[in-house]
Amino acid sequence: MVKATLSEGAGPSEMAPESSPATAVGAHPGRASYFLRGTLALVFLLGFGIRLYGLKNPPLDFNAVVQLRSALIARGIYYRLDTSADPVLRQQAIGLGTLDPLEPSILESIVGFTDWVVGAENLWVSRIYTALFWVVGGIALFALARRMASFSASLLGVAFYLFLPFGVVASRSFQPDPGMVMWILLSAYAFYRWSEALDGPRRQAWTWCLLAGVLGGIAILVKVVAGFFIMGMLAGVVLYRVGLRRLFKLPYPWVTAFLTLAPSFFYYIFTHGSNSASYFTFWTLSFAHMLLTSKFYSSWLGMVNSLMGLTTFMAALIGVLLARKTVKPLLIGLWAGYGLFGLAWPYQYSTHDYYHLPLVALVGLSIVPLLDIVLRGLKETHVIWRVAAAAIFVFASGYSLWVARSQIYVGNNPSDPIAWRGVGEAIPPNSSFVALTGDYGYRLMYYGWRAPNAYWPGQDTLDMQQVHGNSPLDYPSYFASMSNGKDYFLVTAFSALDQQPQLKSILYEHYPIYKQGDGYILFDLKHPLSSP
């Protein structure tokens, strides 16, 4: 069976029937097909199962800021629906969950509604949804890969997509990105089918044109940065299959473009126009000067190397060069979208690993043509080398799953929620306070049910502001403005306090400690020891 798996190498248009490689090595004609399909089902089952490991762990193992933010929004939605809840608790949950929207709260609404249906808040429900999204995206990836390469090569591409440790940990997190990747992959399949149908029956061309537009529009609505990938694919397909001469003669490209852009245009421009403009101005235009520095590009490549290795990254790029001419424009459009995405958000791309989550899908798809050639070469070798190659692939998959499982296990800290509930209880009711705490105070908000009235910036935020062009912080005047009218100053991020000795001196020398416990100190701002 292993021999049959590795002997299949040709793509769908060039290869003989799928049973022929098995027949070449003496196997029953139908067994190779059964074995390959069984292996594919096992790969998807393992890919889904590993994402459910540690299902009920707190969402603190990866990108806790975004996960807790989504958790707060979902809890607020749940309590809005649950009119039978305690009125005080309900109002508090709704208030804590009312946060400035960065994108439509689609996943949060699904989770909140699910909680309402089952009658209890279950944060782990989000992991089931995001894991399912990632697997559905894998199905789309496999379907597209099969139209450009062999079953075995497509299988290995999906295995990379499902088993890469970074992809496993990131795609089970409570944030919109796994869903965005799913919709991008579904769109990619629809765009490719549309490009195939352009010279076929008009009805079929319209079907895939509309489907590509709808799926692309959903992807961008889930998270606007998907627009780089969707527009890249649209441009690639149009330039290759339609051409500039026919661009204004055929309605398909314009209909598809309208369907992809209309939902997000309505949401961001008409509903959240001012917020969207300020977000773009700060995160894109203000950091554009980073594009002129070599540090940005070295940090970008360093990030990629830490997530999957530069060898794999380069192999995927070579795979694009080896891809069939019918699929190459689509892959180039996806890669162009990835590059433009990084140029538009330079600070996040060089500092936030989850911004590279679409790269997992992109590499898993792009590496398939190269794997196809490797498998064809293996078909011509002695059976022992094919068995050895199969063993290498199995070992690599098993090792990736083990690493992913270990990262999930190490990232679990079940005592964290208990500690943060204690911090929330330590702060006197109805008091106002400034907080130097991690994750923008979301751990305190979610587990402690208390929201700081003001946040003191950590050193990473101060560093970012200096990259942005701000002058160094004037501690005395800034402290006076931040603490004015506040009752307490909460410190939970002690390493951040150590990085700011001026702030530490102000607090310890001029204000008494009201209360301290496991992981926190609460300074009394109402009764200073002396003037700072």
Contacts in CASP RR format, 6 or more apart in sequence:
PFRMAT RR
TARGET T0000
AUTHOR 0000-0000-0000
METHOD contacts of the structure
MODEL  1
MVKATLSEGAGPSEMAPESSPATAVGAHPGRASYFLRGTLALVFLLGFGI
RLYGLKNPPLDFNAVVQLRSALIARGIYYRLDTSADPVLRQQAIGLGTLD
PLEPSILESIVGFTDWVVGAENLWVSRIYTALFWVVGGIALFALARRMAS
FSASLLGVAFYLFLPFGVVASRSFQPDPGMVMWILLSAYAFYRWSEALDG
PRRQAWTWCLLAGVLGGIAILVKVVAGFFIMGMLAGVVLYRVGLRRLFKL
PYPWVTAFLTLAPSFFYYIFTHGSNSASYFTFWTLSFAHMLLTSKFYSSW
LGMVNSLMGLTTFMAALIGVLLARKTVKPLLIGLWAGYGLFGLAWPYQYS
THDYYHLPLVALVGLSIVPLLDIVLRGLKETHVIWRVAAAAIFVFASGYS
LWVARSQIYVGNNPSDPIAWRGVGEAIPPNSSFVALTGDYGYRLMYYGWR
APNAYWPGQDTLDMQQVHGNSPLDYPSYFASMSNGKDYFLVTAFSALDQQ
PQLKSILYEHYPIYKQGDGYILFDLKHPLSSP
1 27 0 8 1.000
1 31 0 8 1.000
1 32 0 8 1.000
1 35 0 8 1.000
2 386 0 8 1.000
2 387 0 8 1.000
2 390 0 8 1.000
3 25 0 8 1.000
3 27 0 8 1.000
3 383 0 8 1.000
3 386 0 8 1.000
3 387 0 8 1.000
3 390 0 8 1.000
4 21 0 8 1.000
4 22 0 8 1.000
4 25 0 8 1.000
4 27 0 8 1.000
4 31 0 8 1.000
4 32 0 8 1.000
4 35 0 8 1.000
4 36 0 8 1.000
5 32 0 8 1.000
5 35 0 8 1.000
5 36 0 8 1.000
5 39 0 8 1.000
5 152 0 8 1.000
5 390 0 8 1.000
6 152 0 8 1.000
6 375 0 8 1.000
6 378 0 8 1.000
6 379 0 8 1.000
6 386 0 8 1.000
6 387 0 8 1.000
6 389 0 8 1.000
6 390 0 8 1.000
7 21 0 8 1.000
7 22 0 8 1.000
7 24 0 8 1.000
7 25 0 8 1.000
7 32 0 8 1.000
7 375 0 8 1.000
7 378 0 8 1.000
7 379 0 8 1.000
7 386 0 8 1.000
8 15 0 8 1.000
8 18 0 8 1.000
8 21 0 8 1.000
8 22 0 8 1.000
8 32 0 8 1.000
8 36 0 8 1.000
8 150 0 8 1.000
8 151 0 8 1.000
8 152 0 8 1.000
8 375 0 8 1.000
8 379 0 8 1.000
9 15 0 8 1.000
9 21 0 8 1.000
9 149 0 8 1.000
9 150 0 8 1.000
9 152 0 8 1.000
9 153 0 8 1.000
9 372 0 8 1.000
9 375 0 8 1.000
9 376 0 8 1.000
9 377 0 8 1.000
9 379 0 8 1.000
10 16 0 8 1.000
10 150 0 8 1.000
10 372 0 8 1.000
10 376 0 8 1.000
11 148 0 8 1.000
11 149 0 8 1.000
11 150 0 8 1.000
11 153 0 8 1.000
11 372 0 8 1.000
12 146 0 8 1.000
12 147 0 8 1.000
12 148 0 8 1.000
12 149 0 8 1.000
12 150 0 8 1.000
15 150 0 8 1.000
18 32 0 8 1.000
18 33 0 8 1.000
18 36 0 8 1.000
18 151 0 8 1.000
19 29 0 8 1.000
19 30 0 8 1.000
19 32 0 8 1.000
19 33 0 8 1.000
21 32 0 8 1.000
21 379 0 8 1.000
22 28 0 8 1.000
22 29 0 8 1.000
22 30 0 8 1.000
22 31 0 8 1.000
22 32 0 8 1.000
22 33 0 8 1.000
23 29 0 8 1.000
24 379 0 8 1.000
25 383 0 8 1.000
36 151 0 8 1.000
36 152 0 8 1.000
36 155 0 8 1.000
39 155 0 8 1.000
40 142 0 8 1.000
40 151 0 8 1.000
40 155 0 8 1.000
40 158 0 8 1.000
43 155 0 8 1.000
43 158 0 8 1.000
43 159 0 8 1.000
43 162 0 8 1.000
43 163 0 8 1.000
43 397 0 8 1.000
44 135 0 8 1.000
44 138 0 8 1.000
44 139 0 8 1.000
44 158 0 8 1.000
44 162 0 8 1.000
46 162 0 8 1.000
46 163 0 8 1.000
46 401 0 8 1.000
47 135 0 8 1.000
47 162 0 8 1.000
47 163 0 8 1.000
47 168 0 8 1.000
47 401 0 8 1.000
48 131 0 8 1.000
48 132 0 8 1.000
48 135 0 8 1.000
49 131 0 8 1.000
50 163 0 8 1.000
50 168 0 8 1.000
50 401 0 8 1.000
50 404 0 8 1.000
50 405 0 8 1.000
51 127 0 8 1.000
51 130 0 8 1.000
51 131 0 8 1.000
51 134 0 8 1.000
51 168 0 8 1.000
51 171 0 8 1.000
51 172 0 8 1.000
52 127 0 8 1.000
52 128 0 8 1.000
52 131 0 8 1.000
52 172 0 8 1.000
53 405 0 8 1.000
53 408 0 8 1.000
53 409 0 8 1.000
54 408 0 8 1.000
54 409 0 8 1.000
54 412 0 8 1.000
55 124 0 8 1.000
55 127 0 8 1.000
55 128 0 8 1.000
56 124 0 8 1.000
57 124 0 8 1.000
57 408 0 8 1.000
57 411 0 8 1.000
57 412 0 8 1.000
57 414 0 8 1.000
58 123 0 8 1.000
58 412 0 8 1.000
58 413 0 8 1.000
58 414 0 8 1.000
58 416 0 8 1.000
58 417 0 8 1.000
59 67 0 8 1.000
59 68 0 8 1.000
59 71 0 8 1.000
59 123 0 8 1.000
59 126 0 8 1.000
59 173 0 8 1.000
59 174 0 8 1.000
60 67 0 8 1.000
60 68 0 8 1.000
60 411 0 8 1.000
60 413 0 8 1.000
60 416 0 8 1.000
60 443 0 8 1.000
61 169 0 8 1.000
61 173 0 8 1.000
61 407 0 8 1.000
61 408 0 8 1.000
61 411 0 8 1.000
61 412 0 8 1.000
62 169 0 8 1.000
62 170 0 8 1.000
62 172 0 8 1.000
62 173 0 8 1.000
62 354 0 8 1.000
63 170 0 8 1.000
63 173 0 8 1.000
63 175 0 8 1.000
63 352 0 8 1.000
63 354 0 8 1.000
64 439 0 8 1.000
64 442 0 8 1.000
64 443 0 8 1.000
65 439 0 8 1.000
65 440 0 8 1.000
65 442 0 8 1.000
66 173 0 8 1.000
66 174 0 8 1.000
66 175 0 8 1.000
66 354 0 8 1.000
67 173 0 8 1.000
67 174 0 8 1.000
67 175 0 8 1.000
68 439 0 8 1.000
68 442 0 8 1.000
68 443 0 8 1.000
68 445 0 8 1.000
68 446 0 8 1.000
69 99 0 8 1.000
69 440 0 8 1.000
69 442 0 8 1.000
70 105 0 8 1.000
70 107 0 8 1.000
70 108 0 8 1.000
70 111 0 8 1.000
70 126 0 8 1.000
70 174 0 8 1.000
70 175 0 8 1.000
70 176 0 8 1.000
71 123 0 8 1.000
71 126 0 8 1.000
71 174 0 8 1.000
71 446 0 8 1.000
72 96 0 8 1.000
72 97 0 8 1.000
72 99 0 8 1.000
72 442 0 8 1.000
72 445 0 8 1.000
72 446 0 8 1.000
73 97 0 8 1.000
73 99 0 8 1.000
73 105 0 8 1.000
73 108 0 8 1.000
74 107 0 8 1.000
74 108 0 8 1.000
74 109 0 8 1.000
74 111 0 8 1.000
74 112 0 8 1.000
74 115 0 8 1.000
74 123 0 8 1.000
74 126 0 8 1.000
74 174 0 8 1.000
75 93 0 8 1.000
75 96 0 8 1.000
75 97 0 8 1.000
75 112 0 8 1.000
75 115 0 8 1.000
75 121 0 8 1.000
75 446 0 8 1.000
76 93 0 8 1.000
76 94 0 8 1.000
76 95 0 8 1.000
76 96 0 8 1.000
76 97 0 8 1.000
76 98 0 8 1.000
76 112 0 8 1.000
77 105 0 8 1.000
77 108 0 8 1.000
77 109 0 8 1.000
77 111 0 8 1.000
77 112 0 8 1.000
77 113 0 8 1.000
78 93 0 8 1.000
78 111 0 8 1.000
78 112 0 8 1.000
78 113 0 8 1.000
78 115 0 8 1.000
78 116 0 8 1.000
78 121 0 8 1.000
79 85 0 8 1.000
79 89 0 8 1.000
79 90 0 8 1.000
79 93 0 8 1.000
79 94 0 8 1.000
80 94 0 8 1.000
81 112 0 8 1.000
81 113 0 8 1.000
81 116 0 8 1.000
82 90 0 8 1.000
82 116 0 8 1.000
82 119 0 8 1.000
83 90 0 8 1.000
85 93 0 8 1.000
92 449 0 8 1.000
96 445 0 8 1.000
96 446 0 8 1.000
96 449 0 8 1.000
96 451 0 8 1.000
100 275 0 8 1.000
101 272 0 8 1.000
101 275 0 8 1.000
102 279 0 8 1.000
103 176 0 8 1.000
103 221 0 8 1.000
103 222 0 8 1.000
103 223 0 8 1.000
103 224 0 8 1.000
104 221 0 8 1.000
104 222 0 8 1.000
104 267 0 8 1.000
106 176 0 8 1.000
106 221 0 8 1.000
106 222 0 8 1.000
107 126 0 8 1.000
107 129 0 8 1.000
107 130 0 8 1.000
107 174 0 8 1.000
107 175 0 8 1.000
107 176 0 8 1.000
107 179 0 8 1.000
107 222 0 8 1.000
110 129 0 8 1.000
111 123 0 8 1.000
111 125 0 8 1.000
111 126 0 8 1.000
111 129 0 8 1.000
111 174 0 8 1.000
114 122 0 8 1.000
114 125 0 8 1.000
115 121 0 8 1.000
115 122 0 8 1.000
115 125 0 8 1.000
123 174 0 8 1.000
126 174 0 8 1.000
127 172 0 8 1.000
127 174 0 8 1.000
130 171 0 8 1.000
130 172 0 8 1.000
130 173 0 8 1.000
130 174 0 8 1.000
130 175 0 8 1.000
130 178 0 8 1.000
130 179 0 8 1.000
131 171 0 8 1.000
131 172 0 8 1.000
131 178 0 8 1.000
133 171 0 8 1.000
133 178 0 8 1.000
133 179 0 8 1.000
133 181 0 8 1.000
133 182 0 8 1.000
134 162 0 8 1.000
134 167 0 8 1.000
134 171 0 8 1.000
134 172 0 8 1.000
134 178 0 8 1.000
134 179 0 8 1.000
134 181 0 8 1.000
134 182 0 8 1.000
135 162 0 8 1.000
136 182 0 8 1.000
136 186 0 8 1.000
137 181 0 8 1.000
137 182 0 8 1.000
137 185 0 8 1.000
137 186 0 8 1.000
137 361 0 8 1.000
138 158 0 8 1.000
138 161 0 8 1.000
138 162 0 8 1.000
138 185 0 8 1.000
138 361 0 8 1.000
140 182 0 8 1.000
140 185 0 8 1.000
140 186 0 8 1.000
140 188 0 8 1.000
140 189 0 8 1.000
141 157 0 8 1.000
141 158 0 8 1.000
141 161 0 8 1.000
141 185 0 8 1.000
141 188 0 8 1.000
141 361 0 8 1.000
141 364 0 8 1.000
141 365 0 8 1.000
142 154 0 8 1.000
142 155 0 8 1.000
142 157 0 8 1.000
142 158 0 8 1.000
143 189 0 8 1.000
144 185 0 8 1.000
144 188 0 8 1.000
144 189 0 8 1.000
144 192 0 8 1.000
144 327 0 8 1.000
144 365 0 8 1.000
145 153 0 8 1.000
145 154 0 8 1.000
145 157 0 8 1.000
145 158 0 8 1.000
145 365 0 8 1.000
145 368 0 8 1.000
146 154 0 8 1.000
147 192 0 8 1.000
147 327 0 8 1.000
148 323 0 8 1.000
148 324 0 8 1.000
148 326 0 8 1.000
148 327 0 8 1.000
148 368 0 8 1.000
148 369 0 8 1.000
149 368 0 8 1.000
149 369 0 8 1.000
149 371 0 8 1.000
149 372 0 8 1.000
150 372 0 8 1.000
150 375 0 8 1.000
152 371 0 8 1.000
152 375 0 8 1.000
153 368 0 8 1.000
153 369 0 8 1.000
153 371 0 8 1.000
153 372 0 8 1.000
153 374 0 8 1.000
153 375 0 8 1.000
154 368 0 8 1.000
156 367 0 8 1.000
156 368 0 8 1.000
156 371 0 8 1.000
156 393 0 8 1.000
157 364 0 8 1.000
157 365 0 8 1.000
157 367 0 8 1.000
157 368 0 8 1.000
157 371 0 8 1.000
158 364 0 8 1.000
159 393 0 8 1.000
159 397 0 8 1.000
160 312 0 8 1.000
160 360 0 8 1.000
160 363 0 8 1.000
160 364 0 8 1.000
160 367 0 8 1.000
161 360 0 8 1.000
161 361 0 8 1.000
161 364 0 8 1.000
161 365 0 8 1.000
162 168 0 8 1.000
163 397 0 8 1.000
163 398 0 8 1.000
163 400 0 8 1.000
163 401 0 8 1.000
163 404 0 8 1.000
164 307 0 8 1.000
164 308 0 8 1.000
164 360 0 8 1.000
164 400 0 8 1.000
164 404 0 8 1.000
165 400 0 8 1.000
165 403 0 8 1.000
165 404 0 8 1.000
165 407 0 8 1.000
166 307 0 8 1.000
166 308 0 8 1.000
166 353 0 8 1.000
166 360 0 8 1.000
167 357 0 8 1.000
167 360 0 8 1.000
167 404 0 8 1.000
168 400 0 8 1.000
168 401 0 8 1.000
168 404 0 8 1.000
168 407 0 8 1.000
168 408 0 8 1.000
169 404 0 8 1.000
169 407 0 8 1.000
169 408 0 8 1.000
170 177 0 8 1.000
170 178 0 8 1.000
170 353 0 8 1.000
170 354 0 8 1.000
170 357 0 8 1.000
170 360 0 8 1.000
171 177 0 8 1.000
171 178 0 8 1.000
171 181 0 8 1.000
171 357 0 8 1.000
171 360 0 8 1.000
172 178 0 8 1.000
172 408 0 8 1.000
173 354 0 8 1.000
175 354 0 8 1.000
176 222 0 8 1.000
176 223 0 8 1.000
177 223 0 8 1.000
177 354 0 8 1.000
177 357 0 8 1.000
177 358 0 8 1.000
178 357 0 8 1.000
179 222 0 8 1.000
180 219 0 8 1.000
180 222 0 8 1.000
180 223 0 8 1.000
180 225 0 8 1.000
180 226 0 8 1.000
180 358 0 8 1.000
181 357 0 8 1.000
181 358 0 8 1.000
181 360 0 8 1.000
181 361 0 8 1.000
183 215 0 8 1.000
183 216 0 8 1.000
183 217 0 8 1.000
183 218 0 8 1.000
183 219 0 8 1.000
183 222 0 8 1.000
183 226 0 8 1.000
184 216 0 8 1.000
184 219 0 8 1.000
184 226 0 8 1.000
184 229 0 8 1.000
184 230 0 8 1.000
184 358 0 8 1.000
184 361 0 8 1.000
185 361 0 8 1.000
185 365 0 8 1.000
186 215 0 8 1.000
186 219 0 8 1.000
187 212 0 8 1.000
187 213 0 8 1.000
187 215 0 8 1.000
187 216 0 8 1.000
187 217 0 8 1.000
187 219 0 8 1.000
187 229 0 8 1.000
187 230 0 8 1.000
187 233 0 8 1.000
188 233 0 8 1.000
188 330 0 8 1.000
188 334 0 8 1.000
188 365 0 8 1.000
190 208 0 8 1.000
190 211 0 8 1.000
190 212 0 8 1.000
190 213 0 8 1.000
190 215 0 8 1.000
190 216 0 8 1.000
191 212 0 8 1.000
191 233 0 8 1.000
191 234 0 8 1.000
191 237 0 8 1.000
191 330 0 8 1.000
192 237 0 8 1.000
192 327 0 8 1.000
192 330 0 8 1.000
193 208 0 8 1.000
193 211 0 8 1.000
193 212 0 8 1.000
194 205 0 8 1.000
194 208 0 8 1.000
194 209 0 8 1.000
194 211 0 8 1.000
194 212 0 8 1.000
194 237 0 8 1.000
194 252 0 8 1.000
194 256 0 8 1.000
195 237 0 8 1.000
195 240 0 8 1.000
195 241 0 8 1.000
195 326 0 8 1.000
195 329 0 8 1.000
195 330 0 8 1.000
196 208 0 8 1.000
196 326 0 8 1.000
197 204 0 8 1.000
197 205 0 8 1.000
197 207 0 8 1.000
197 208 0 8 1.000
198 205 0 8 1.000
198 241 0 8 1.000
198 242 0 8 1.000
198 252 0 8 1.000
205 252 0 8 1.000
206 252 0 8 1.000
209 252 0 8 1.000
209 255 0 8 1.000
209 256 0 8 1.000
210 255 0 8 1.000
210 256 0 8 1.000
210 259 0 8 1.000
212 234 0 8 1.000
212 256 0 8 1.000
212 260 0 8 1.000
213 255 0 8 1.000
213 256 0 8 1.000
213 259 0 8 1.000
213 260 0 8 1.000
214 259 0 8 1.000
216 226 0 8 1.000
216 227 0 8 1.000
216 230 0 8 1.000
216 259 0 8 1.000
216 260 0 8 1.000
217 230 0 8 1.000
217 259 0 8 1.000
217 260 0 8 1.000
217 261 0 8 1.000
217 262 0 8 1.000
217 263 0 8 1.000
217 264 0 8 1.000
218 263 0 8 1.000
219 226 0 8 1.000
219 227 0 8 1.000
219 229 0 8 1.000
219 230 0 8 1.000
220 226 0 8 1.000
220 227 0 8 1.000
220 230 0 8 1.000
220 260 0 8 1.000
220 261 0 8 1.000
220 263 0 8 1.000
220 264 0 8 1.000
221 263 0 8 1.000
221 264 0 8 1.000
221 267 0 8 1.000
224 264 0 8 1.000
224 268 0 8 1.000
225 341 0 8 1.000
225 344 0 8 1.000
225 345 0 8 1.000
225 355 0 8 1.000
226 358 0 8 1.000
227 260 0 8 1.000
227 264 0 8 1.000
227 337 0 8 1.000
228 337 0 8 1.000
228 338 0 8 1.000
228 339 0 8 1.000
228 340 0 8 1.000
228 341 0 8 1.000
228 344 0 8 1.000
229 333 0 8 1.000
229 334 0 8 1.000
229 337 0 8 1.000
229 338 0 8 1.000
229 341 0 8 1.000
229 358 0 8 1.000
230 260 0 8 1.000
231 260 0 8 1.000
231 337 0 8 1.000
232 333 0 8 1.000
232 334 0 8 1.000
232 336 0 8 1.000
232 337 0 8 1.000
233 330 0 8 1.000
233 333 0 8 1.000
233 334 0 8 1.000
234 253 0 8 1.000
234 256 0 8 1.000
234 257 0 8 1.000
234 260 0 8 1.000
235 333 0 8 1.000
235 336 0 8 1.000
236 329 0 8 1.000
236 330 0 8 1.000
236 332 0 8 1.000
236 333 0 8 1.000
237 329 0 8 1.000
237 330 0 8 1.000
238 247 0 8 1.000
238 253 0 8 1.000
239 329 0 8 1.000
240 328 0 8 1.000
240 329 0 8 1.000
241 329 0 8 1.000
242 250 0 8 1.000
242 252 0 8 1.000
242 253 0 8 1.000
247 253 0 8 1.000
268 276 0 8 1.000
269 276 0 8 1.000
282 468 0 8 1.000
283 345 0 8 1.000
283 347 0 8 1.000
283 348 0 8 1.000
284 344 0 8 1.000
284 345 0 8 1.000
286 468 0 8 1.000
286 469 0 8 1.000
287 345 0 8 1.000
287 346 0 8 1.000
287 347 0 8 1.000
287 467 0 8 1.000
287 468 0 8 1.000
288 346 0 8 1.000
290 296 0 8 1.000
290 346 0 8 1.000
290 347 0 8 1.000
290 350 0 8 1.000
290 467 0 8 1.000
291 343 0 8 1.000
291 346 0 8 1.000
296 346 0 8 1.000
296 350 0 8 1.000
299 350 0 8 1.000
299 351 0 8 1.000
300 342 0 8 1.000
300 349 0 8 1.000
300 350 0 8 1.000
301 310 0 8 1.000
302 310 0 8 1.000
303 349 0 8 1.000
303 350 0 8 1.000
303 353 0 8 1.000
303 356 0 8 1.000
304 310 0 8 1.000
304 313 0 8 1.000
304 356 0 8 1.000
304 359 0 8 1.000
305 313 0 8 1.000
306 353 0 8 1.000
307 353 0 8 1.000
307 356 0 8 1.000
307 359 0 8 1.000
307 360 0 8 1.000
308 359 0 8 1.000
308 360 0 8 1.000
308 363 0 8 1.000
312 363 0 8 1.000
312 367 0 8 1.000
313 363 0 8 1.000
315 367 0 8 1.000
315 370 0 8 1.000
316 362 0 8 1.000
316 363 0 8 1.000
316 364 0 8 1.000
316 366 0 8 1.000
316 367 0 8 1.000
316 370 0 8 1.000
317 335 0 8 1.000
317 366 0 8 1.000
318 370 0 8 1.000
319 366 0 8 1.000
319 367 0 8 1.000
319 368 0 8 1.000
319 369 0 8 1.000
319 370 0 8 1.000
320 328 0 8 1.000
320 331 0 8 1.000
320 332 0 8 1.000
320 335 0 8 1.000
320 366 0 8 1.000
320 369 0 8 1.000
322 369 0 8 1.000
322 370 0 8 1.000
322 373 0 8 1.000
323 331 0 8 1.000
323 366 0 8 1.000
323 369 0 8 1.000
324 369 0 8 1.000
331 365 0 8 1.000
331 366 0 8 1.000
334 362 0 8 1.000
334 365 0 8 1.000
334 366 0 8 1.000
335 362 0 8 1.000
335 366 0 8 1.000
338 358 0 8 1.000
338 359 0 8 1.000
338 362 0 8 1.000
341 349 0 8 1.000
341 355 0 8 1.000
341 358 0 8 1.000
342 349 0 8 1.000
342 355 0 8 1.000
345 355 0 8 1.000
347 464 0 8 1.000
347 467 0 8 1.000
348 355 0 8 1.000
349 355 0 8 1.000
349 356 0 8 1.000
378 385 0 8 1.000
378 386 0 8 1.000
378 389 0 8 1.000
379 386 0 8 1.000
416 443 0 8 1.000
416 447 0 8 1.000
417 447 0 8 1.000
419 518 0 8 1.000
419 519 0 8 1.000
420 443 0 8 1.000
420 444 0 8 1.000
420 446 0 8 1.000
420 447 0 8 1.000
420 448 0 8 1.000
421 447 0 8 1.000
421 448 0 8 1.000
422 448 0 8 1.000
422 518 0 8 1.000
423 444 0 8 1.000
423 448 0 8 1.000
423 450 0 8 1.000
423 490 0 8 1.000
423 492 0 8 1.000
423 519 0 8 1.000
423 520 0 8 1.000
424 444 0 8 1.000
424 448 0 8 1.000
424 449 0 8 1.000
424 450 0 8 1.000
425 448 0 8 1.000
426 515 0 8 1.000
426 517 0 8 1.000
426 520 0 8 1.000
426 522 0 8 1.000
427 433 0 8 1.000
427 450 0 8 1.000
427 488 0 8 1.000
427 490 0 8 1.000
427 522 0 8 1.000
428 487 0 8 1.000
428 488 0 8 1.000
431 487 0 8 1.000
431 488 0 8 1.000
432 453 0 8 1.000
432 485 0 8 1.000
432 486 0 8 1.000
432 487 0 8 1.000
432 488 0 8 1.000
433 452 0 8 1.000
433 453 0 8 1.000
433 454 0 8 1.000
433 486 0 8 1.000
433 487 0 8 1.000
433 488 0 8 1.000
433 489 0 8 1.000
433 490 0 8 1.000
433 522 0 8 1.000
434 452 0 8 1.000
434 453 0 8 1.000
434 454 0 8 1.000
434 455 0 8 1.000
434 456 0 8 1.000
434 482 0 8 1.000
434 483 0 8 1.000
434 486 0 8 1.000
434 488 0 8 1.000
434 489 0 8 1.000
434 490 0 8 1.000
434 525 0 8 1.000
435 441 0 8 1.000
435 444 0 8 1.000
435 452 0 8 1.000
435 454 0 8 1.000
435 455 0 8 1.000
435 456 0 8 1.000
435 489 0 8 1.000
435 490 0 8 1.000
435 491 0 8 1.000
435 492 0 8 1.000
436 455 0 8 1.000
436 456 0 8 1.000
436 458 0 8 1.000
436 489 0 8 1.000
436 490 0 8 1.000
436 491 0 8 1.000
436 492 0 8 1.000
436 493 0 8 1.000
436 496 0 8 1.000
436 497 0 8 1.000
436 503 0 8 1.000
437 443 0 8 1.000
437 444 0 8 1.000
437 452 0 8 1.000
437 455 0 8 1.000
437 490 0 8 1.000
437 491 0 8 1.000
437 492 0 8 1.000
437 493 0 8 1.000
438 458 0 8 1.000
438 492 0 8 1.000
438 493 0 8 1.000
438 496 0 8 1.000
440 455 0 8 1.000
441 451 0 8 1.000
441 452 0 8 1.000
441 455 0 8 1.000
444 450 0 8 1.000
444 451 0 8 1.000
444 452 0 8 1.000
444 490 0 8 1.000
444 492 0 8 1.000
445 451 0 8 1.000
452 490 0 8 1.000
453 486 0 8 1.000
454 482 0 8 1.000
454 486 0 8 1.000
456 482 0 8 1.000
456 489 0 8 1.000
456 503 0 8 1.000
457 465 0 8 1.000
457 473 0 8 1.000
458 493 0 8 1.000
458 496 0 8 1.000
458 499 0 8 1.000
458 500 0 8 1.000
459 496 0 8 1.000
459 499 0 8 1.000
459 500 0 8 1.000
462 473 0 8 1.000
462 500 0 8 1.000
466 472 0 8 1.000
475 500 0 8 1.000
475 502 0 8 1.000
475 503 0 8 1.000
475 506 0 8 1.000
476 506 0 8 1.000
476 532 0 8 1.000
479 503 0 8 1.000
479 506 0 8 1.000
479 532 0 8 1.000
480 532 0 8 1.000
483 489 0 8 1.000
483 525 0 8 1.000
485 525 0 8 1.000
486 525 0 8 1.000
487 524 0 8 1.000
487 525 0 8 1.000
487 526 0 8 1.000
488 514 0 8 1.000
488 522 0 8 1.000
488 523 0 8 1.000
488 524 0 8 1.000
488 525 0 8 1.000
488 526 0 8 1.000
489 507 0 8 1.000
489 511 0 8 1.000
489 522 0 8 1.000
489 523 0 8 1.000
489 525 0 8 1.000
490 520 0 8 1.000
490 521 0 8 1.000
490 522 0 8 1.000
490 523 0 8 1.000
491 497 0 8 1.000
491 507 0 8 1.000
491 520 0 8 1.000
491 521 0 8 1.000
491 522 0 8 1.000
491 523 0 8 1.000
492 519 0 8 1.000
492 520 0 8 1.000
494 519 0 8 1.000
497 503 0 8 1.000
497 504 0 8 1.000
497 507 0 8 1.000
498 504 0 8 1.000
506 532 0 8 1.000
507 523 0 8 1.000
509 529 0 8 1.000
509 530 0 8 1.000
509 532 0 8 1.000
510 528 0 8 1.000
510 529 0 8 1.000
510 530 0 8 1.000
510 531 0 8 1.000
510 532 0 8 1.000
511 523 0 8 1.000
511 524 0 8 1.000
511 525 0 8 1.000
511 527 0 8 1.000
511 528 0 8 1.000
511 529 0 8 1.000
512 523 0 8 1.000
512 524 0 8 1.000
512 527 0 8 1.000
512 529 0 8 1.000
513 521 0 8 1.000
513 522 0 8 1.000
513 523 0 8 1.000
513 524 0 8 1.000
514 522 0 8 1.000
514 523 0 8 1.000
514 524 0 8 1.000
515 521 0 8 1.000
515 522 0 8 1.000
516 522 0 8 1.000
END
